[in-house]
């Protein structure tokens, strides 16, 4: 009887180690657990200690990795206009101090024992929302409304550091064709406009107006074309950014010299556009995005602002049956399509990245100052 018990026990163990399918994945995850690189001690980070003050350097502990988490060594982290809003206090963030930076790409350095979709050494990019993965909104694919959602670089530590830890479901493989810097900015400056265009239900053959040709606007132009837009109009007051928009195939509309609403209506023979995407965050441009719509048009508002804007309720909204659509973050389910657009070259980001800087508080504060002034730079990327 004792011999029989040990024979069965040995056989079960043997079968577990040699069978395929899910057990193989589990075995690989356990193997990776024991092949973790020796990552411990402190790391560098650029952190916001108080709204209205410059960001500062601080040495902090390397993040803890739970059973479902992935530790990523940061290779590139973009600087977004939202980061300037967090620094100024216009948009709420914290608790403080908090490491900023939500556009992150890097290398997997360590994984929890339940992680199976990525392995040590994988190139990855990070969807910036950490969520529970189980609630009603997460199960429906609208994780930005998760009751426990925390955005990196805003409500939990982000990527202006040597390492970042995130749940496995927020980590996506980055193809070798996409450089680190481009993989980083995919995660906001490209993913947000894709979500905006999806929310606006852009259909092939429709016309689009993009208000603002910064990091988000430059991607919005290309993504609208990738989704089948017939014609894209790009609105800005900066000649350099309008030149960039024209290189991407958009029709430039200089709002410094013309009323962009009138100009778009002239260019569309009085009709207006089917979809407008606003990524600046000014009451003026939000209103213009609505005013340039054709009948049944949809305006997707993605630019952050703490101010309201006015519209004429009948002539600009009810009469033409227009829609104003709020755009909050983006969805994990949209990441594979976005990454594939970049891999195929339909989304070209090399020209969007206009500057690379080190993980240095002075350099980062300078980049944020320029964003506050709406300067010439399109996207700046931090390389730790």
C-alpha positions as CSV (number, residue, x, y, z in Angstrom):
1,X,0.0,0.0,0.0
2,X,2.8,2.4,0.9
3,X,4.7,1.5,-2.3
4,X,1.5,2.2,-4.3
5,X,1.1,5.7,-2.7
6,X,4.6,6.7,-3.5
7,X,4.3,5.4,-7.1
8,X,1.2,7.5,-7.7
9,X,2.8,10.6,-6.2
10,X,5.9,10.2,-8.3
11,X,3.8,9.6,-11.4
12,X,1.7,12.8,-10.8
13,X,4.8,14.8,-10.4
14,X,6.3,13.4,-13.5
15,X,3.1,14.1,-15.5
16,X,2.9,17.6,-14.3
17,X,6.5,18.4,-15.3
18,X,6.3,16.8,-18.8
19,X,2.7,17.5,-20.0
20,X,1.8,20.3,-22.4
21,X,-0.7,23.1,-22.6
22,X,-1.5,25.2,-19.6
23,X,0.9,23.2,-17.4
24,X,3.8,24.1,-19.8
25,X,2.9,27.8,-19.5
26,X,2.8,27.4,-15.7
27,X,6.1,25.6,-15.7
28,X,7.7,28.4,-17.8
29,X,6.4,31.0,-15.4
30,X,7.9,29.1,-12.5
31,X,11.1,28.8,-14.3
32,X,11.2,32.5,-15.0
33,X,10.5,33.1,-11.4
34,X,13.7,31.4,-10.5
35,X,15.7,33.1,-13.3
36,X,14.9,36.6,-12.1
37,X,17.7,39.0,-12.5
38,X,19.1,40.3,-9.2
39,X,17.3,43.7,-9.1
40,X,17.2,45.2,-5.6
41,X,18.3,48.3,-3.7
42,X,17.6,51.9,-4.8
43,X,17.0,53.5,-8.2
44,X,16.9,57.0,-9.6
45,X,13.5,58.8,-10.1
46,X,12.2,62.2,-11.0
47,X,9.3,63.1,-8.7
48,X,6.7,65.7,-8.1
49,X,6.7,66.7,-4.4
50,X,4.1,69.5,-4.6
51,X,1.9,70.9,-7.3
52,X,3.2,74.3,-8.6
53,X,6.8,73.3,-7.9
54,X,9.5,71.9,-10.1
55,X,10.0,68.2,-10.3
56,X,13.0,66.9,-8.3
57,X,15.5,64.0,-8.3
58,X,15.1,61.4,-5.6
59,X,16.6,58.0,-4.9
60,X,13.9,55.5,-4.0
61,X,13.6,51.7,-3.6
62,X,13.1,49.5,-6.7
63,X,9.4,48.6,-6.8
64,X,8.2,45.4,-5.2
65,X,6.9,42.7,-7.6
66,X,3.8,40.9,-6.6
67,X,2.7,37.5,-8.0
68,X,0.9,39.0,-11.0
69,X,3.3,41.9,-11.6
70,X,6.1,42.7,-14.1
71,X,9.2,44.8,-13.3
72,X,10.4,46.7,-16.3
73,X,13.7,48.4,-16.7
74,X,12.8,51.7,-18.4
75,X,14.5,52.3,-21.7
76,X,12.4,55.3,-22.8
77,X,9.7,57.5,-21.2
78,X,7.9,60.3,-23.0
79,X,7.0,63.7,-21.7
80,X,3.3,64.6,-22.3
81,X,1.5,67.9,-21.9
82,X,-0.5,66.2,-19.1
83,X,2.8,66.0,-17.1
84,X,2.9,69.8,-17.3
85,X,-0.7,69.9,-16.0
86,X,0.2,67.6,-13.1
87,X,3.2,69.8,-12.2
88,X,1.2,73.0,-12.3
89,X,-1.7,71.5,-10.3
90,X,-4.2,72.1,-13.0
91,X,-5.0,68.4,-13.1
92,X,-5.1,66.5,-9.8
93,X,-2.4,64.0,-9.0
94,X,-0.8,62.4,-6.0
95,X,-0.3,61.3,-3.3
96,X,3.0,63.0,-3.1
97,X,5.8,62.6,-3.8
98,X,4.9,60.7,-7.0
99,X,7.2,59.7,-9.9
100,X,5.8,61.2,-13.1
101,X,5.9,59.7,-16.7
102,X,3.2,57.6,-18.3
103,X,4.6,56.8,-21.7
104,X,6.9,53.9,-21.0
105,X,8.8,51.2,-22.9
106,X,11.5,48.9,-21.6
107,X,12.9,45.4,-20.9
108,X,11.3,42.9,-18.5
109,X,13.7,42.3,-15.6
110,X,11.5,40.4,-13.1
111,X,8.1,38.7,-13.1
112,X,5.7,37.4,-10.5
113,X,5.2,33.6,-10.3
114,X,1.7,33.9,-11.8
115,X,2.9,35.8,-14.9
116,X,2.9,33.8,-18.2
117,X,2.5,36.3,-21.1
118,X,5.9,37.9,-20.9
119,X,9.3,36.6,-19.9
120,X,12.6,37.9,-18.7
121,X,14.4,40.0,-21.4
122,X,11.2,40.7,-23.4
123,X,10.8,44.2,-25.0
124,X,7.6,45.7,-23.8
125,X,5.5,48.8,-23.6
126,X,3.1,49.7,-20.9
127,X,-0.6,50.6,-21.0
128,X,-0.6,53.3,-18.3
129,X,-3.7,52.1,-16.3
130,X,-3.3,49.7,-13.4
131,X,-6.6,48.1,-12.7
132,X,-8.2,45.1,-10.9
133,X,-9.1,43.2,-14.1
134,X,-12.2,41.7,-12.4
135,X,-14.9,44.4,-11.9
136,X,-17.8,45.2,-14.2
137,X,-15.9,47.9,-16.1
138,X,-12.7,45.8,-16.5
139,X,-14.7,42.8,-17.7
140,X,-16.5,45.0,-20.3
141,X,-13.2,46.4,-21.6
142,X,-13.6,49.9,-20.1
143,X,-10.9,49.6,-17.5
144,X,-10.5,53.4,-17.2
145,X,-13.6,53.3,-15.0
146,X,-12.4,50.5,-12.7
147,X,-13.0,51.3,-9.1
148,X,-9.4,50.8,-8.2
149,X,-7.8,52.3,-11.3
150,X,-4.6,54.2,-10.9
151,X,-2.7,55.9,-13.7
152,X,1.0,55.7,-13.6
153,X,2.8,59.0,-13.3
154,X,-0.4,60.5,-11.8
155,X,-1.8,58.4,-9.0
156,X,1.0,55.9,-8.7
157,X,4.7,56.0,-9.6
158,X,5.5,56.3,-13.3
159,X,8.3,55.9,-15.7
160,X,10.7,58.7,-15.1
161,X,12.9,56.3,-13.2
162,X,15.1,53.3,-13.7
163,X,12.4,50.7,-13.1
164,X,8.6,50.5,-13.0
165,X,6.3,47.7,-11.8
166,X,2.9,47.1,-13.4
167,X,0.2,44.3,-13.5
168,X,0.8,41.8,-16.3
169,X,-2.4,42.8,-18.1
170,X,-1.0,46.3,-18.6
171,X,2.2,45.0,-20.3
172,X,2.4,44.5,-24.1
173,X,5.1,43.0,-26.2
174,X,7.0,45.6,-28.3
175,X,8.1,44.3,-31.7
176,X,11.8,44.7,-32.5
177,X,10.9,46.9,-35.5
178,X,9.7,49.7,-33.1
179,X,12.6,51.6,-31.4
180,X,12.4,52.3,-27.6
181,X,11.5,56.0,-27.9
182,X,8.7,55.3,-30.3
183,X,7.4,52.4,-28.2
184,X,7.2,54.8,-25.2
185,X,5.2,57.5,-26.9
186,X,2.8,55.0,-28.4
187,X,1.4,54.6,-25.0
188,X,-0.3,58.0,-24.8
189,X,0.5,60.3,-27.6
190,X,-0.7,57.7,-30.1
191,X,-3.1,55.6,-28.0
192,X,-5.2,58.5,-26.9
193,X,-6.0,59.8,-30.4
194,X,-6.7,56.2,-31.5
195,X,-9.2,56.0,-28.7
196,X,-10.7,59.4,-29.7
197,X,-11.1,58.3,-33.3
198,X,-12.7,55.0,-32.2
199,X,-15.0,56.9,-29.9
200,X,-16.0,59.2,-32.7
201,X,-16.8,56.2,-34.8
202,X,-14.7,57.3,-37.8
203,X,-15.7,55.4,-40.9
204,X,-13.8,55.0,-44.2
205,X,-14.3,57.8,-46.6
206,X,-15.1,60.4,-43.9
207,X,-13.3,63.7,-43.4
208,X,-11.5,64.7,-40.2
209,X,-10.2,67.9,-38.6
210,X,-7.4,67.6,-36.0
211,X,-7.1,70.6,-33.6
212,X,-3.5,70.7,-32.4
213,X,-0.4,69.2,-34.1
214,X,1.6,68.3,-31.0
215,X,2.5,64.7,-30.0
216,X,-1.2,63.6,-30.0
217,X,-2.2,65.5,-33.1
218,X,0.7,64.2,-35.2
219,X,-0.4,60.6,-34.4
220,X,-4.1,61.5,-34.9
221,X,-3.4,62.6,-38.4
222,X,-1.7,59.3,-39.3
223,X,-4.2,57.2,-37.5
224,X,-7.2,58.8,-39.2
225,X,-5.6,58.0,-42.5
226,X,-4.8,54.4,-41.4
227,X,-8.5,54.0,-40.4
228,X,-9.6,55.1,-43.9
229,X,-10.3,58.9,-43.7
230,X,-10.8,60.5,-47.1
231,X,-9.2,63.8,-46.1
232,X,-7.6,65.2,-42.9
233,X,-7.3,68.9,-42.0
234,X,-4.7,69.9,-39.4
235,X,-5.3,73.1,-37.3
236,X,-2.5,74.9,-35.4
237,X,-0.9,78.3,-35.1
238,X,2.7,77.0,-35.3
239,X,4.1,77.0,-38.9
240,X,6.7,74.3,-38.0
241,X,4.0,71.9,-36.7
242,X,1.8,72.7,-39.8
243,X,4.7,71.7,-42.0
244,X,5.0,68.5,-40.1
245,X,1.3,67.9,-40.6
246,X,1.6,68.5,-44.3
247,X,4.4,65.9,-44.5
248,X,2.1,63.4,-42.9
249,X,-0.5,64.1,-45.7
250,X,-2.8,66.5,-43.9
251,X,-4.1,69.8,-45.3
252,X,-2.7,72.5,-43.0
253,X,-5.0,75.2,-41.6
254,X,-3.1,78.1,-40.0
255,X,-5.3,79.4,-37.2
256,X,-3.0,82.3,-36.5
257,X,-3.8,83.8,-39.9
258,X,-7.4,82.6,-40.5
259,X,-10.6,81.6,-38.7
260,X,-10.1,77.8,-38.8
261,X,-13.9,77.2,-38.9
262,X,-14.4,79.4,-41.9
263,X,-11.3,77.9,-43.6
264,X,-12.5,74.3,-43.1
265,X,-15.9,75.2,-44.4
266,X,-14.4,76.8,-47.4
267,X,-12.2,73.8,-48.0
268,X,-15.2,71.4,-47.7
269,X,-17.5,73.6,-49.9
270,X,-19.5,74.7,-46.9
271,X,-20.2,71.2,-45.6
272,X,-17.8,70.8,-42.7
273,X,-16.1,67.6,-41.5
274,X,-17.6,64.4,-40.2
275,X,-15.2,64.1,-37.3
276,X,-13.2,66.6,-35.3
277,X,-10.6,65.7,-32.7
278,X,-9.4,68.4,-30.2
279,X,-6.2,67.6,-28.4
280,X,-5.1,71.1,-27.2
281,X,-7.4,71.7,-24.2
282,X,-8.4,75.3,-24.8
283,X,-12.1,76.5,-24.7
284,X,-11.6,78.3,-28.0
285,X,-10.4,75.2,-29.9
286,X,-13.0,73.0,-28.3
287,X,-15.7,75.3,-29.5
288,X,-14.1,75.5,-33.0
289,X,-14.1,71.6,-33.2
290,X,-17.8,71.6,-32.7
291,X,-18.5,74.6,-35.1
292,X,-16.6,73.0,-38.0
293,X,-18.8,69.8,-38.0
294,X,-21.0,68.7,-40.9
295,X,-24.6,67.5,-40.1
296,X,-24.4,64.4,-37.9
297,X,-20.7,65.2,-37.2
298,X,-18.9,64.1,-34.0
299,X,-16.4,66.1,-32.0
300,X,-14.1,64.1,-29.8
301,X,-12.6,66.3,-27.0
302,X,-9.4,64.9,-25.6
303,X,-7.5,68.0,-24.6
304,X,-7.2,68.5,-20.8
305,X,-8.6,71.8,-19.5
306,X,-10.0,73.1,-16.2
307,X,-12.2,75.7,-18.1
308,X,-15.6,75.4,-19.7
309,X,-16.6,76.3,-23.3
310,X,-19.8,77.5,-24.8
311,X,-21.7,76.5,-27.9
312,X,-25.0,77.7,-29.5
313,X,-27.2,74.8,-28.4
314,X,-29.6,74.9,-31.4
315,X,-27.5,76.0,-34.4
316,X,-24.3,74.2,-33.4
317,X,-25.7,71.1,-31.6
318,X,-29.4,70.3,-31.9
319,X,-30.0,71.5,-35.4
320,X,-27.2,69.5,-37.1
321,X,-27.6,66.6,-34.6
322,X,-24.0,66.9,-33.8
323,X,-22.3,65.0,-31.0
324,X,-19.7,66.1,-28.4
325,X,-17.8,63.1,-27.1
326,X,-15.6,63.1,-24.1
327,X,-12.3,61.1,-24.4
328,X,-10.8,59.7,-21.3
329,X,-7.5,57.7,-21.5
330,X,-7.6,54.7,-23.9
331,X,-8.2,50.9,-23.7
332,X,-5.9,47.9,-23.4
333,X,-7.9,46.2,-26.1
334,X,-6.8,49.0,-28.6
335,X,-3.1,48.4,-28.0
336,X,-2.6,45.5,-30.4
337,X,-4.0,47.4,-33.3
338,X,-1.9,50.5,-32.4
339,X,1.3,48.5,-32.1
340,X,0.6,46.8,-35.4
341,X,0.1,50.2,-37.2
342,X,3.5,51.2,-35.9
343,X,5.1,48.0,-36.9
344,X,3.8,48.2,-40.4
345,X,4.9,51.8,-40.7
346,X,1.4,53.3,-41.0
347,X,2.2,55.3,-37.9
348,X,5.5,57.0,-38.3
349,X,6.9,58.4,-35.1
350,X,10.5,59.2,-35.8
351,X,9.6,62.8,-36.9
352,X,7.3,63.2,-34.0
353,X,10.2,62.8,-31.5
354,X,12.0,66.1,-31.7
355,X,14.3,65.8,-28.7
356,X,15.8,63.2,-26.4
357,X,17.0,64.1,-22.9
358,X,18.5,62.3,-19.9
359,X,16.8,61.4,-16.6
360,X,17.7,64.8,-15.1
361,X,15.4,67.1,-13.2
362,X,16.7,70.2,-14.8
363,X,16.3,68.9,-18.3
364,X,12.8,67.6,-17.6
365,X,11.7,70.9,-16.0
366,X,12.9,72.7,-19.0
367,X,10.9,70.5,-21.3
368,X,7.8,71.0,-19.1
369,X,8.3,74.8,-19.2
370,X,8.3,74.7,-23.0
371,X,5.1,72.7,-23.0
372,X,3.5,75.3,-20.8
373,X,4.5,77.9,-23.5
374,X,3.2,75.7,-26.4
375,X,6.7,75.7,-27.9
376,X,8.0,74.1,-31.1
377,X,8.9,70.7,-29.7
378,X,6.5,67.9,-30.7
379,X,7.5,65.1,-28.3
380,X,10.4,64.9,-25.9
381,X,11.6,61.5,-24.6
382,X,13.6,60.7,-21.5
383,X,16.3,58.1,-21.8
384,X,17.4,56.9,-18.3
